[in-house]
Amino acid sequence: MFFLSDMLNKKLNLPKPSEALPGRAKAMPTASRHHVSKRPLKGPYPEGLETAMFGLGCFWGAERLFWRIEGVWVTAVGFAGGVTPNPTYQETCTGLTGHTEVVLVAFDPKIVSYAELLKLFWESHDPTQGMRQGNDVGTTYRSAIYTFGDGQYEAAIASRHTYEASLRGAGRGKITTEIAAAPAFYFAEEDHQQYLAKNPHGYCNMKGTGVACAIPSAISA
């Protein structure tokens, strides 16, 4: 019983650097192209595109939300926000890498704005749950927005403030979403990329709160 309790505790708390798995110097192999769009997964991305990074629970379902959006050029799943370099999926599941599952999104801001992606992010999961999303429990399922540049950071903070007010009005708790400058992104292995396109009836636990997100006009341009 102690062993099981100890393992659960590790999955609900971020590891200290001294506790984290060592990882490896070499990147894990992954797909070269997006399974749906056939575009290069790792780029180079066309000039004028921007990137965004979101963690909203299991990345299988989260990625599908974004690749369906007009103006999104390519998506990829991976790990960010932790300590272990180049982790495997199995390693992240132990909770001893510190990473959360994320979706990397390359998008054309002339077609879809960052504000629209934020709205999709907030409305597609429950950002008040801490180290979990529904039945998916652990640090790898924590909510996160990792930003590229001051503009994205300020937009993310403003949207969190607005959405938290809406959630509280609906009787929900405080948002626990981590918002920080984008750390290193590690691509997940090939079988996880665009998983639900390859396995249409595969596991997906995406569920929002039912509370609409009204993006502040100052960041909706």
C-alpha positions as CSV (number, residue, x, y, z in Angstrom):
1,M,0.0,0.0,0.0
2,F,2.8,2.4,0.8
3,F,4.3,1.7,-2.6
4,L,1.1,2.6,-4.4
5,S,0.6,5.7,-2.3
6,D,4.2,6.8,-3.0
7,M,3.8,6.4,-6.7
8,L,0.6,8.4,-6.8
9,N,2.2,11.1,-4.8
10,K,5.0,11.3,-7.3
11,K,2.5,11.7,-10.2
12,L,0.7,14.5,-8.4
13,N,3.8,16.5,-7.6
14,L,6.5,17.8,-9.9
15,P,9.9,16.2,-9.3
16,K,12.9,18.0,-8.0
17,P,15.8,18.1,-10.5
18,S,17.6,15.5,-8.2
19,E,14.5,13.2,-8.5
20,A,14.0,13.5,-12.3
21,L,14.9,10.8,-14.7
22,P,18.1,11.4,-16.6
23,G,16.8,11.2,-20.1
24,R,19.2,11.3,-23.1
25,A,21.1,13.6,-25.3
26,K,19.6,12.3,-28.6
27,A,16.1,13.2,-29.7
28,M,13.6,10.4,-29.8
29,P,12.7,9.3,-33.4
30,T,9.3,10.6,-34.6
31,A,7.3,11.0,-37.9
32,S,8.7,13.2,-40.6
33,R,5.3,14.4,-41.9
34,H,1.9,15.1,-40.4
35,H,-0.4,12.1,-41.0
36,V,-3.3,14.3,-42.1
37,S,-1.9,17.3,-43.9
38,K,1.4,15.5,-45.1
39,R,3.3,18.7,-44.2
40,P,6.7,18.5,-42.6
41,L,6.2,17.9,-38.9
42,K,9.4,19.7,-37.8
43,G,9.4,22.3,-40.5
44,P,10.8,24.4,-41.9
45,Y,7.5,26.2,-41.6
46,P,6.6,28.8,-44.3
47,E,7.6,32.4,-43.6
48,G,4.9,34.4,-41.8
49,L,3.6,31.6,-39.7
50,E,3.6,31.8,-35.9
51,T,3.8,29.0,-33.3
52,A,1.8,28.3,-30.1
53,M,2.0,25.6,-27.5
54,F,-0.9,24.3,-25.3
55,G,-1.3,21.6,-22.7
56,L,-4.9,20.6,-22.0
57,G,-4.8,17.0,-21.0
58,C,-4.2,13.9,-23.1
59,F,-2.6,15.2,-26.3
60,W,-4.3,12.7,-28.6
61,G,-7.6,14.5,-28.4
62,A,-6.1,18.0,-27.9
63,E,-4.1,17.8,-31.1
64,R,-7.2,16.9,-33.2
65,L,-9.0,20.1,-32.0
66,F,-6.2,22.2,-33.5
67,W,-5.4,20.5,-36.8
68,R,-9.1,20.9,-37.8
69,I,-8.9,24.7,-37.5
70,E,-8.6,26.7,-40.8
71,G,-5.3,28.6,-40.7
72,V,-3.4,26.0,-38.7
73,W,-0.6,24.8,-40.9
74,V,0.6,21.8,-38.9
75,T,0.4,20.4,-35.4
76,A,2.6,18.0,-33.4
77,V,2.4,16.4,-30.0
78,G,5.2,16.3,-27.4
79,F,6.4,17.1,-24.0
80,A,7.3,20.4,-22.4
81,G,7.8,22.2,-19.0
82,G,9.8,19.5,-17.3
83,V,13.4,18.5,-16.5
84,T,14.3,15.3,-18.3
85,P,15.8,15.9,-21.8
86,N,14.3,13.9,-24.7
87,P,12.0,11.8,-22.6
88,T,10.0,8.8,-23.9
89,Y,6.3,8.6,-23.5
90,Q,6.7,5.9,-20.9
91,E,9.0,8.0,-18.9
92,T,6.7,11.0,-18.8
93,C,3.9,8.7,-17.5
94,T,5.8,8.0,-14.4
95,G,5.6,11.7,-13.4
96,L,9.4,11.7,-12.9
97,T,10.2,13.9,-15.9
98,G,8.2,17.0,-14.9
99,H,6.7,17.4,-18.4
100,T,3.1,17.9,-19.4
101,E,1.7,16.7,-22.7
102,V,1.4,19.5,-25.1
103,V,0.4,20.4,-28.7
104,L,2.7,22.5,-30.8
105,V,0.7,24.6,-33.3
106,A,2.1,26.4,-36.4
107,F,-0.5,28.8,-37.7
108,D,-1.1,31.6,-40.1
109,P,-2.1,34.7,-38.1
110,K,-3.7,36.2,-41.2
111,I,-6.3,33.4,-41.1
112,V,-6.6,32.4,-37.5
113,S,-5.6,34.7,-34.6
114,Y,-3.8,33.6,-31.4
115,A,-6.9,34.9,-29.5
116,E,-9.1,32.3,-31.4
117,L,-6.6,29.6,-30.4
118,L,-6.8,30.7,-26.8
119,K,-10.6,30.6,-26.9
120,L,-10.5,27.0,-28.2
121,F,-7.9,26.1,-25.5
122,W,-10.0,27.4,-22.6
123,E,-13.3,26.0,-23.8
124,S,-12.0,22.5,-24.6
125,H,-10.9,21.4,-21.1
126,D,-11.3,22.2,-17.4
127,P,-8.5,24.5,-16.4
128,T,-9.3,24.3,-12.7
129,Q,-8.3,20.7,-12.0
130,G,-4.6,21.0,-11.1
131,M,-2.6,17.9,-11.9
132,R,-5.4,16.1,-13.8
133,Q,-8.0,16.2,-16.5
134,G,-11.0,14.1,-15.5
135,N,-10.0,10.5,-15.1
136,D,-6.5,11.3,-16.4
137,V,-4.5,11.9,-13.3
138,G,-0.9,13.2,-13.0
139,T,1.4,16.1,-13.7
140,T,1.5,15.1,-17.4
141,Y,-2.1,16.2,-17.7
142,R,-1.8,19.7,-16.1
143,S,-3.1,22.7,-18.0
144,A,-0.5,24.9,-19.6
145,I,0.1,27.7,-22.1
146,Y,3.7,28.1,-23.2
147,T,4.1,31.4,-25.0
148,F,6.4,32.7,-27.8
149,G,7.1,36.4,-27.2
150,D,5.6,39.1,-25.0
151,G,2.5,39.5,-27.2
152,Q,1.4,35.9,-26.6
153,Y,2.2,36.0,-22.9
154,E,0.2,39.2,-22.3
155,A,-2.7,37.8,-24.4
156,A,-2.7,34.5,-22.4
157,I,-2.6,36.3,-19.1
158,A,-5.5,38.6,-20.1
159,S,-7.6,35.7,-21.4
160,R,-7.0,33.8,-18.1
161,H,-8.2,36.7,-16.1
162,T,-11.3,37.1,-18.2
163,Y,-12.1,33.4,-18.3
164,E,-11.6,32.9,-14.6
165,A,-14.2,35.6,-13.9
166,S,-16.6,33.7,-16.1
167,L,-15.8,30.4,-14.4
168,R,-16.3,31.8,-11.0
169,G,-19.7,33.3,-12.1
170,A,-20.6,29.7,-13.0
171,G,-19.6,28.4,-9.7
172,R,-16.3,26.9,-10.8
173,G,-13.0,27.1,-9.0
174,K,-9.7,29.0,-9.6
175,I,-7.8,28.4,-12.8
176,T,-4.6,26.4,-12.2
177,T,-3.2,26.8,-15.8
178,E,0.5,27.4,-15.9
179,I,1.5,30.3,-18.2
180,A,5.2,30.7,-19.0
181,A,7.6,31.4,-21.8
182,A,7.9,28.4,-24.1
183,P,10.5,25.9,-22.8
184,A,12.2,23.2,-24.8
185,F,9.7,21.1,-26.8
186,Y,10.3,17.4,-27.2
187,F,8.5,15.6,-30.0
188,A,6.6,12.5,-28.9
189,E,7.2,9.2,-30.8
190,E,5.6,8.6,-34.2
191,D,2.7,6.5,-33.0
192,H,1.4,9.4,-30.8
193,Q,1.5,11.9,-33.7
194,Q,-2.1,12.5,-35.0
195,Y,-3.1,9.4,-33.1
196,L,-6.9,9.9,-33.5
197,A,-6.5,10.2,-37.3
198,K,-4.8,6.8,-37.3
199,N,-7.2,5.4,-34.7
200,P,-10.6,7.1,-35.1
201,H,-12.2,5.2,-32.2
202,G,-9.2,5.7,-29.9
203,Y,-9.2,7.1,-26.4
204,C,-10.2,10.8,-26.1
205,N,-11.1,12.4,-22.7
206,M,-11.5,16.0,-23.9
207,K,-14.3,17.7,-22.0
208,G,-14.8,21.4,-21.4
209,T,-16.7,23.1,-18.6
210,G,-19.5,24.4,-20.8
211,V,-18.6,28.0,-19.9
212,A,-17.9,30.2,-22.9
213,C,-14.7,32.2,-23.1
214,A,-15.1,35.8,-24.1
215,I,-11.7,37.0,-25.3
216,P,-11.0,40.6,-24.3
217,S,-11.3,42.9,-27.3
218,A,-7.8,44.2,-26.7
219,I,-6.3,40.9,-27.7
220,S,-8.9,39.7,-30.3
221,A,-7.3,41.4,-33.2
